[in-house]
Amino acid sequence: MPLMGSLYVGASGLQASQNALNTTAHNLSNVDTTGYTRQQVQLSARPYVTLSVNPKSVSDQQTGLGVVYSRVKQVRDYFLDKTYRRESGRSMFYEVSAEALQEVESQLGELQGEAFQTSITDLWTAVQELAKDPSSSVTQGVLVQRAAEFVERAASVYEGLSTYQDNLNTQIALYVDQINEYGQQILLLNDKIRSIEGGGIEQANDLRDARNQILDELSELANITYTEDIYGNVSVQIEGVDFVKGDNCFEIALYTDATTGFYTPFWPQNASFVTLPDGTRSYNIDGAEVFDLSRGISSDLNTDIGGLKAMLLARGDHRADYTDIAGGNYDQVSQSVVMNIQAEFDQLIHNVATKLNDILAGAAGLQTGDLTLADGTVLTGVRYCQSDPDGYMRNEDGSPIQLFAKATTDGYQLVEGADGNQYWVYAEENADNPDSLYSIKNLEIDQRLMKEPAKLGFILSDGSVDYDTAEALKAAFTEEEYTLNPNVKKKTSFVDYYSDLVAQVANSGSVYRSIYDNQVSTVEATQAAREQVLGVASDEELSYMIKFQNAYNVSSRYINVISQMLEHIIVTMGM
């Protein structure tokens, strides 16, 4: 090899070693950088120069041109990345679910420092005291007062649950905005990586690190899949639907329910719409929802991945009440943490209100049967009684006294009978009409009783004390004929119902917390395995630095020797 060519070989060694040292220094300076991937140097030989070809020889006569710093590659494991992102999304799902249950438990367990169980106990105690002396205006007044506190505190608990739904709703909007921002960032990084790597010389490793970090964070919010094409573009799908593809980011939109204000994420490209006169679009999102919340939660089906989905499930799609259980719609609310508790809690309040009202109505003489009205209309199977202002357990207008009244509608309707008498007909509840329900949202203590609790009287027409009705009120609290929901077989009483409800929440929260803890361990183990591949080890990088420094020194020494030889030849020939 000519000596001048040998100088070129030495120079290539210097250049390659210097670049390798720079890469090693870059690794060391980013030991603690979040999302940084260890970069590995790849050196290769420059193309050889063929001097002669001899078919009889074992090989051709060739001379080398030195070493080239071919590329710097990221050291990653695709399968570990995929596992980590799936398991971190699952961990986020159960973390959100566990936090939701913890918040619900807090709402149920404490109310301004006083457990709601106290209001039930106080009402039960008031009924017990009433049973001892029903005719006492004091015990009657205490009963009405405790009933008012019961309704007020129940409304506060329900309002707390509803407020938490609104908080989750706000977080859902923030999560959707974050996901859309991630999509735009991925689109921008795709463009930058493609422009840098298009020449086939340089690798945009730091930009790839930023994109991988975004994929890590995005995987916590939703169930994603992704692929990379030969040009370096990453395509992302959320719940199997294209989110980032080519030069487009298909952002998630939010549909706002007109009644509740709840947001539903949907894909605008998959939804039909009509254009309103003001230029805005009114979407029909049926079939375009991002998440299918009707599917059961299962790790086998991978339906338990993503914090956004967990929030949507926890929040539910409406303010639930007892009709969601009694009406056979329990499957629609059972997967929602908040809606499930709202329905079960409202069922307790409804059962207490209607049971006590029914006992008082029975004392007032309410009967069930057919009633013919003055116009000939026949009311079939209704509960009614003749109007009697002077009757037992009656108001001044002759209607039966109700302890718990509906805030927006009357409990009884006055009708004219075919016999010329006036009758009070019980206004039955209708699930399609919220104003007809004895629900927390529509419940109050009869204002006439609030002003005059002694109207209860408990004195029969013959002047005797009505101990039977008082005992019936007392027995109502200990009768074990209620269940939390259709899936629970255990019968419980008013006194134990709330305790069972809180225990159910606590048990569910414990289960979710246990699953979350296990998921954390899984994620940490996967991340540890991933760090073994992509993490920077300072000791290893220092060893590389020593190696490349020695290589640099060797190349430098090699050039010095060639330089001395050239100098010797030139000086000698010059003589």
Steps between C-alpha positions, in 0.01 A plus 500: 500500500634848416603697803266785407211250499614382842459856627138490378441174690634660817288808453186286464590330828535835672167621363314179588643490852416865557139448391474190718632699796238769434223237500628350825513846659143561378388180673672596824351849500148353469522232769209657690305637202143366493429304184861495381609186317860380507672560166736241364785571258538285188834513319564335166778476244513738210478343153820326393703599193571202274856508365494183291281201430665159471263206452774267620538679831296436811395866500546813305768751587321779687592789721277649770399860543447494875196502728175690474262612774202338326212582734380540856201282576254499789507189715135407557291184525172523306328228703601651834373839382170346397465312829590805708248723323220247527563434869546868588163573336343220703665636815355845431155348450499337843664798665219729382239241602653459846518877550136534394392242756709670766330832424156336511584337831603840632170650386303226672708470813533863593275799470659811649663277760183304578427161346170473313431185699430734792197651326351153447568407861347828621185440295477143630544624858228760447260228378584286803428791736175569315392138551536548875266801509336567159267772627782718630549815297868486598562157346298602194705814461826307537384252233427778252829674581704182460322422174588848373865448595492160329376654174741794523805285561397250234474786252848619600652155446327467163612850404857404594482199271357718222775758550758225471338398171546858380864496611558179306328660203743792511796261520364307201509817292857569613604144414351529153682829445823334614450206263438735208812698590702177504365420154612835362843459660541155345402642162760778534771258615421266210563786260828601666631143521410435138679814382816422699522130420391537136862527385586167659802645681385643831272345764258729688539307824416780740180572308418130509549509876249785523251306288544182702444696820175634357393146411576394858284780641224451242479130583403589858194690381365261238546158343731568207664302223770641275722415203799667333544506123826492306514881492499534878135607535309356796129430457288477816160343554281556808253222575570368150414828320761711317619793709827595329548378145708645221478878509178504704408503866135405544427685821242379751199727544266535797124468481323686782178357641241776514351373829803410710781685325696174491761461225519199272819463289424413139662486157364785282606318184276206592196703612218636290400863536275777378611858453300750700406849372782655705753280322566263790457126475257288697644150526331164534772301679327160502770251402770768499587489871867450576424247775247219501398512865245221458774237488591325822825590671750221442878469483460214253315731262728796579196711587661621823763729349523879521426764759253685275279194465513442876383857560212463255392179670533647849302813409224321307266672258231647730400570859377161615207441735310204642311445172826380341478203737125454536438549128720212391773727362762404754739361239527851356625648827677206665837569333499866606638555848312825560173409329483166681531667839262780404234244406550285811512799731190654345327164533555513877352849527208406274423185698508684833276781370241281329489241779431755773254684276315174425465426872350844564277465192373166628412663831317774308283238333656476155367200306583335169237428237307638204350848514235635261520872436213739437569500126477122489874437486606194700833516681618140537707378795564842646559595861244748622292622791200727543581858588451560871643819658408372845633147443793335673845581355344753264592854397252789505415431136410141583807342338708236684800637688837428342822527699709498182360707215602560139647845444359558152168311491224401742487159656121476454254629243144606585235349273119497484348155542193367323321500836547875535768470768855634469791258516875534537683269257863412559723636222699198394866538411604491135862439405452710185396799709767600757256741666281206603777317689571481870867546423773698674484755221128552559448443873415722793313486829138608473508872582175476697662248733812711527287787630275283716645155584212438742271454197610135515307469821499121529161531678225284351139611461408326825766700685744212543869520414596334170780277620453263204604757240798608710606137538462450126736795441743343744477156338566654157859570597580142599322306225761326285338521159733722298803426279768736372452393139366205297838324517502494881293229668547610859192663650560797724310756706504880495732498799758274329449605137733797513768302683481234230524770234816647652645151547432423134687814394788420735525142372489610137761766572722239665470275196585782258786616719638145513480470121666839465782402737559185298500704182754740647728203571451374145575842351807544718633156404441572131660841529800347676539249217465781249759710682744210471475551124454872445636646824838667525748328734768749597761229573446345157518835326822587682653174377395595146653842547831343599485267199427777252759726660761228456386453141541872445848488651594202284384679185693807605814294563451324166490836318813616685688188389391545137595867520845410631549243222402753235732755652785249506446401137476860382809604695697195385406540132572868519857420608 
